[in-house]
């Protein structure tokens, strides 16, 4: 056999081997790719819009920093290990786009301001290309990608889960008992005097809805600052395509006579059932069921400021939220469908409103709010953890001499004030506040203005533990 024939055979073999290797690497890269849908939610004033804006901005810059810079995500493994090659942000095709850039512009202005709250469903995607560090990954590919789909939805929607197992009569009775007790009893509203047996008309139903919605808004706003607000879509409709007639109901003072045809009671019972079947159940079946991981933000600081009734109301609301994360057993959601959420992080926000030595207590207090009487978290089949964080760090810790002792204080610009101030914000209990705690009026935490972020424009937004939250939620995807 001639040497030219041998050379030809060798060339063919090399090309075949190269083709096989390229195909193997392509298949390996596809096998190593990970796609995850992560949901971020929270009740009113928890700061999820700010959180998402800071998260996306810090992620976007994380792979663009020069060697030796860590930006503001030092505890996120791909950044800490220097393996993150690129981060690409993009809207998702199937959901409205989260207003990332307009929100970021507000934070980066010379006189920064927090962006307005989002009121419905929105999302943004992040593709994180990195160099695998695991033994198998290093041998198969140079780089691969983790694709994160981040979905923002109102936490108020989770408060509607109990409605699925309630009749209109049972819900009306429970809602009216709640409205006639505690701080809610002081709120007026024409809905309270709606006659169940009066003839039904769309005008009458709409007037009742508007009155009840105004009542719920008053419950939510200071000074009451309550959290258990049902139905959630009355405050956060979230979708212009919703038929407004579905929302035309309110809790009625029903008698044992039931709801006769043609009356307001009968019409509202129909709307209540439609609300469950057309809005609540589809959300859980088509949206909630698609989340792999979830972050639930909680404004404990605000509840402590508002007082014991607001704090206790938030505890009840959080217990309702917890039910949405049941995966095992005979819970309502487990009976309706099988959620694929396998990790949930509950995070107390506004950690920058207290000194760093209080972060641990803030985390413990959140857990205590959600635990049962035996100290157990009533959630099974899901890996859950607790954190204290702040998406934008508005304060700095300073050591000062006070009455002969060194203490840690906060330094920042209090909302509505001018110039930097130093103050001692007080302490967070690691357990549920006692009657003595409330009587002493020990909880007086201030809101702060966001700092100028001009010098951090190219490095990311300073925060507290945002990177640790990111590591818990998606860190295991980077091999």
C-alpha atoms as one frame of an Amber mdcrd trajectory, in Angstrom:
protein
   0.000   0.000   0.000   1.405   3.379  -0.988   2.292   6.063   1.491  -0.249
   8.398  -0.142  -2.991   5.876   0.596  -1.797   5.631   4.214  -1.816   9.416
   4.512  -5.340   9.544   3.086  -6.556   6.886   5.512  -4.940   8.700   8.440
  -6.533  11.980   7.364  -9.953  10.348   7.128  -9.494   8.801  10.553  -8.399
  12.122  12.062 -11.383  13.917  10.579 -13.712  11.164  11.797 -12.184  11.287
  15.267 -12.439  15.082  15.327 -16.064  14.884  14.212 -16.863  12.282  16.862
 -15.102  14.377  19.507 -16.976  17.521  18.439 -20.270  15.675  18.503 -19.466
  14.219  21.919 -18.577  17.654  23.276 -21.782  19.122  21.868 -23.851  16.362
  23.440 -21.961  16.760  26.711 -22.502  20.517  26.683 -26.218  20.009  26.125
 -26.321  17.427  28.900 -24.571  19.807  31.301 -26.838  22.763  30.502 -29.291
  23.556  33.222 -32.530  25.512  33.006 -34.363  26.610  36.113 -37.414  28.766
  36.794 -37.010  30.765  40.005 -39.913  32.747  41.475 -39.560  35.843  43.638
 -42.564  36.933  45.649 -43.460  38.835  48.787 -46.275  40.606  50.553 -46.686
  44.382  50.361 -43.598  46.514  51.040 -41.263  43.508  51.149 -39.086  45.003
  48.390 -39.201  42.358  45.657 -39.031  44.934  42.834 -35.839  46.405  44.313
 -34.481  42.912  44.938 -34.969  41.808  41.333 -33.482  44.997  39.949 -30.364
  44.725  42.121 -30.040  40.991  41.419 -30.162  41.385  37.629 -27.763  44.334
  37.639 -25.223  42.569  39.851 -25.469  39.387  37.790 -25.044  41.269  34.541
 -21.807  42.873  35.765 -20.433  39.854  37.620 -18.604  38.380  34.607 -17.432
  41.747  33.238 -15.177  42.807  36.077 -11.431  42.922  35.714  -9.212  40.286
  37.223  -8.970  40.643  40.979 -12.385  42.302  41.343 -15.247  40.442  42.943
 -17.966  43.044  42.540 -20.806  42.524  44.974 -21.383  38.751  44.683 -18.398
  37.274  46.553 -20.390  34.397  48.103 -21.866  33.197  44.812 -19.668  30.231
  43.813 -19.126  31.006  40.096 -17.940  34.504  41.057 -15.910  33.397  44.070
 -14.129  30.710  42.011 -13.644  32.961  38.987 -15.416  30.536  36.641 -18.172
  32.840  35.392 -17.490  33.734  31.764 -20.544  35.738  30.702 -24.063  36.705
  31.758 -26.702  37.588  29.172 -30.016  39.107  30.206 -33.147  38.792  28.106
 -36.948  39.002  28.393 -38.884  35.746  28.326 -41.218  34.971  25.468 -44.129
  33.628  27.509 -44.372  36.310  30.221 -44.447  40.137  30.396 -40.983  41.638
  30.793 -39.907  42.771  34.249 -39.099  46.529  33.944 -35.439  46.039  34.785
 -33.875  48.975  32.927 -36.391  51.670  34.011 -36.022  50.480  37.601 -32.241
  50.538  37.371 -32.284  54.071  35.969 -34.181  55.276  39.047 -31.598  53.733
  41.367 -28.619  55.123  39.424 -29.888  58.695  39.133 -27.910  61.468  40.901
 -30.812  61.661  43.380 -31.731  57.960  43.534 -35.169  56.649  44.408 -36.642
  53.206  44.864 -38.626  51.958  41.840 -42.410  51.529  42.084 -43.813  48.148
  43.026 -44.815  45.727  40.310 -48.438  44.651  40.522 -48.675  41.534  38.366
 -46.769  38.717  36.744 -43.483  39.572  35.013 -40.180  37.858  34.285 -36.628
  38.167  32.993 -34.074  35.600  31.931 -30.357  35.302  32.688 -27.997  32.943
  30.833 -24.858  32.305  32.914 -21.970  30.804  30.928 -19.251  29.308  33.117
 -16.314  26.881  33.179 -17.261  23.590  34.885 -15.046  22.648  37.821 -16.244
  19.111  38.454 -14.084  16.222  37.278 -16.566  15.073  34.647 -17.471  18.579
  33.474 -13.830  19.640  32.982 -13.139  16.591  30.856 -16.158  17.042  28.611
 -16.496  20.768  27.877 -14.682  24.075  28.256 -17.823  26.049  29.078 -21.519
  25.434  29.527 -24.566  27.512  30.464 -27.087  27.731  33.269 -30.289  29.462
  32.179 -32.312  31.090  34.936 -35.863  32.279  34.326 -36.753  34.696  37.122
 -40.471  35.267  37.641 -41.951  38.031  39.780 -45.480  37.588  41.148 -47.469
  39.199  43.999 -47.396  37.354  47.281 -51.013  38.373  47.828 -52.004  35.736
  45.274 -50.824  33.012  47.658 -53.372  34.159  50.235 -56.159  32.889  47.984
 -55.282  29.212  48.346 -57.720  28.573  51.253 -60.587  29.855  49.103 -60.362
  26.717  46.979 -61.728  24.609  49.822 -64.292  27.134  51.079 -67.868  27.815
  50.079 -69.015  31.393  49.631 -71.043  31.071  52.812 -68.064  29.827  54.855
 -65.734  32.472  53.440 -68.259  35.249  54.084 -68.660  34.216  57.704 -64.896
  34.027  58.289 -64.180  37.326  56.505 -66.890  39.194  58.410 -65.677  37.835
  61.761 -62.217  39.115  60.892 -63.606  42.482  59.782 -65.460  42.916  63.060
 -62.426  42.296  65.271 -59.211  44.124  66.061 -58.144  47.153  64.032 -60.327
  46.166  61.057 -63.465  46.921  63.047 -62.702  50.651  62.931 -62.776  50.784
  59.132 -66.072  51.845  57.557 -67.447  50.613  54.260 -70.786  50.387  52.484
 -70.072  46.706  51.774 -70.818  45.977  55.426 -74.494  46.862  54.963 -75.165
  45.185  51.607 -78.494  43.333  51.819 -78.018  39.718  50.644 -81.643  39.368
  49.603 -81.794  42.544  47.495 -82.245  42.128  43.716 -78.950  41.658  41.907
 -77.675  44.168  39.364 -74.225  44.741  37.938 -74.196  48.282  39.313 -74.953
  47.066  42.831 -72.341  44.311  42.600 -69.697  46.725  41.307 -70.424  49.235
  44.074 -69.954  46.484  46.658 -66.681  45.395  45.060 -65.316  48.935  45.057
 -66.274  49.424  48.686 -64.686  46.137  49.773 -61.542  46.860  47.755 -61.213
  50.256  49.442 -61.535  48.490  52.807 -58.745  46.030  51.905 -56.503  48.904
  50.793 -57.087  50.678  54.090 -56.155  47.463  55.906 -52.908  47.251  53.946
 -51.762  50.853  54.361 -50.341  52.488  57.511 -51.193  52.811  60.276 -52.802
  49.331  60.209 -50.283  47.686  57.833 -52.101  44.343  57.843 -51.133  41.361
  55.687 -54.021  38.864  55.680 -55.985  40.398  52.803 -58.349  38.214  50.793
 -59.080  37.924  47.939 -55.558  38.810  46.827 -56.565  39.810  43.297 -58.721
  42.639  44.611 -55.456  44.423  45.460 -53.213  42.904  42.799 -55.376  41.960
  39.772 -52.251  41.562  37.665 -53.908  40.887  34.308 -55.937  43.229  32.106
 -57.522  40.175  30.498 -59.385  39.264  33.683 -63.109  39.732  33.323 -63.837
  42.440  35.945 -67.261  40.956  36.627 -65.541  37.945  38.251 -64.354  40.252
  41.053 -67.822  41.558  41.890 -68.408  40.009  45.284 -67.767  40.725  48.955
 -68.458  38.914  52.261 -72.136  39.076  53.139 -74.077  38.689  56.379 -75.876
  35.562  55.232 -78.680  33.897  57.135 -79.588  30.232  57.320 -82.023  30.813
  54.494 -79.221  30.551  51.947 -79.008  32.418  48.665 -82.214  32.685  46.622
 -82.006  32.969  42.846 -81.890  36.528  41.509 -80.555  38.037  44.719 -77.233
  39.734  45.395 -76.266  36.735  47.531 -76.839  34.303  44.649 -74.959  36.507
  42.201 -72.000  36.918  44.547 -71.856  33.197  45.259 -71.614  32.643  41.502
 -68.822  35.226  41.161 -66.963  33.702  44.098 -67.025  30.270  42.464 -65.922
  31.776  39.143 -63.085  33.577  40.908 -61.833  30.264  42.239 -62.221  28.348
  38.969 -61.117  31.052  36.523 -58.359  32.823  38.483 -57.098  31.043  41.597
 -56.967  27.444  40.399 -55.422  28.246  36.960 -52.650  30.251  38.667 -51.639
  27.239  40.753 -52.030  24.746  37.935 -50.312  26.664  35.117 -47.961  29.167
  36.811 -47.108  28.176  40.373 -46.603  24.517  39.445 -43.816  25.472  37.021
 -41.476  27.020  39.613 -38.369  25.026  40.540 -37.163  27.312  43.323 -38.833
  30.169  45.193 -37.772  33.175  47.240 -40.368  34.666  49.598 -39.532  38.151
  50.908 -40.980  39.339  54.227 -40.957  42.843  55.749 -40.615  41.949  59.428
 -39.154  45.364  60.192 -42.349  47.047  59.000 -44.546  44.652  61.010 -42.563
  45.330  64.189 -42.878  49.057  63.639 -46.640  48.803  63.107 -47.215  47.021
  66.411 -48.468  43.701  67.792 -51.690  43.510  65.780 -49.860  44.002  62.481
 -47.179  41.523  63.552 -49.715  38.851  64.541 -51.659  39.405  61.330 -48.477
  38.862  59.333 -47.881  35.596  61.193 -51.311  34.339  60.141 -50.692  35.443
  56.547 -47.324  33.662  56.480 -48.998  30.497  57.737 -51.386  30.751  54.796
 -48.463  31.294  52.400 -46.684  28.219  53.765 -49.539  25.975  52.678 -48.725
  26.732  49.042 -45.404  24.919  49.381 -46.735  21.575  50.525 -45.519  18.817
  48.213 -46.126  15.668  50.214 -49.010  14.390  52.280 -52.686  15.164  51.858
 -52.560  18.972  51.794 -54.822  20.878  49.431 -52.127  21.676  46.891 -50.801
  18.128  46.955 -54.299  16.932  46.099 -54.721  19.438  43.264 -51.353  18.950
  41.573 -47.756  18.040  42.235 -45.551  21.130  42.545 -41.973  20.808  41.309
 -40.589  23.429  43.726 -37.795  21.741  45.667 -36.196  24.746  47.411 -37.752
  27.724  49.183 -35.863  30.571  50.824 -37.785  32.820  53.208 -35.941  36.106
  53.636 -36.469  39.019  56.014 -35.776  42.175  54.020 -34.472  45.616  55.053
 -31.606  44.095  57.022 -29.790  47.409  56.541 -32.308  48.958  58.981 -30.500
  47.187  61.836 -26.839  46.684  62.701 -24.951  43.649  61.461 -24.993  41.944
  64.859 -28.798  41.727  64.548 -28.907  39.807  61.248 -28.899  36.444  62.989
 -31.793  37.414  65.245 -33.750  38.736  62.261 -33.378  35.369  60.573 -34.385
  33.486  63.748 -37.414  35.726  64.277 -38.660  35.009  60.758 -38.365  31.291
  61.383 -40.183  31.628  64.704 -43.030  33.454  62.941 -43.519  30.538  60.553
 -42.941  27.600  62.922 -45.675  25.708  64.736 -46.060  25.584  68.518 -43.448
  22.829  68.714 -40.919  24.904  66.763 -41.264  22.790  63.616 -41.740  24.251
  60.156 -45.028  22.836  58.816 -43.722  22.128  55.345 -42.606  18.755  54.003
 -40.813  17.597  50.876 -39.107  20.939  50.253 -35.674  22.173  51.304 -36.335
  25.416  53.170 -34.039  27.995  54.725 -34.200  31.489  56.202 -32.132  34.589
  55.569 -31.824  38.267  56.383 -30.968  40.477  53.425 -31.190  43.909  51.858
 -31.170  44.364  48.093 -29.760  47.900  48.367 -27.526  48.674  51.342 -28.609
  52.136  52.450 -26.636  52.342  55.711 -23.169  51.720  57.128 -22.196  50.357
  60.541 -20.081  52.655  62.714 -18.478  52.162  66.130 -19.014  55.050  68.533
 -18.358  55.732  72.202 -21.585  55.968  74.221 -21.560  56.359  78.010 -18.061
  54.980  78.164 -18.784  51.942  75.979 -18.197  51.159  72.315 -21.476  50.442
  70.526 -22.420  49.852  66.897 -24.735  52.372  65.265 -26.193  52.918  61.814
 -25.172  55.787  59.589 -27.410  56.844  56.711 -29.879  59.397  55.401 -33.246
  58.883  57.062 -36.150  59.146  54.627 -37.432  62.715  54.615 -34.316  64.081
  56.354 -31.262  65.838  54.959 -27.707  64.691  55.538 -26.118  61.701  57.230
 -27.224  60.776  60.730 -26.065  58.194  63.222 -28.546  56.294  65.368 -28.872
  53.168  67.446 -31.771  51.277  65.851 -32.471  48.891  68.694 -32.407  45.114
  68.792 -34.366  42.332  67.102 -35.620  39.544  69.394 -34.662  36.032  68.320
 -38.057  34.810  69.530 -41.603  36.081  69.172 -41.965  39.424  70.992 -43.428
  39.220  74.466 -46.061  41.512  75.947 -43.231  43.280  77.771 -41.432  43.852
  74.454 -44.489  45.546  72.975 -45.204  47.546  76.140 -41.655  48.911  76.159
 -42.096  50.285  72.624 -38.642  48.978  71.753 -39.332  48.679  68.020 -38.723
  51.979  66.251 -36.896  51.375  63.000 -36.366  54.090  60.389 -36.584  53.963
  56.613 -33.545  55.226  54.743 -32.938  56.917  51.429 -30.985  54.863  48.852
 -27.379  56.071  48.650 -25.732  57.511  45.572 -24.643  54.540  43.471 -22.556
  56.439  40.935 -19.247  54.937  42.057 -20.773  51.445  42.000 -22.271  51.781
  38.518 -19.620  49.503  37.055 -19.359  47.104  39.996 -22.945  46.473  40.969
 -25.248  47.591  43.759 -24.081  47.146  47.374 -26.376  44.808  49.280 -26.585
  42.490  52.255 -26.567  38.734  51.585 -28.095  38.903  48.110 -25.268  36.652
  46.900 -25.923  34.139  49.687 -29.569  33.974  48.669 -28.484  33.400  45.069
 -26.101  30.656  46.171 -28.848  28.818  48.067 -31.317  29.069  45.201 -29.108
  28.138  42.243 -25.557  27.486  43.442 -25.926  23.716  43.142 -26.350  24.008
  39.341 -22.723  24.986  38.751 -20.657  21.800  38.564
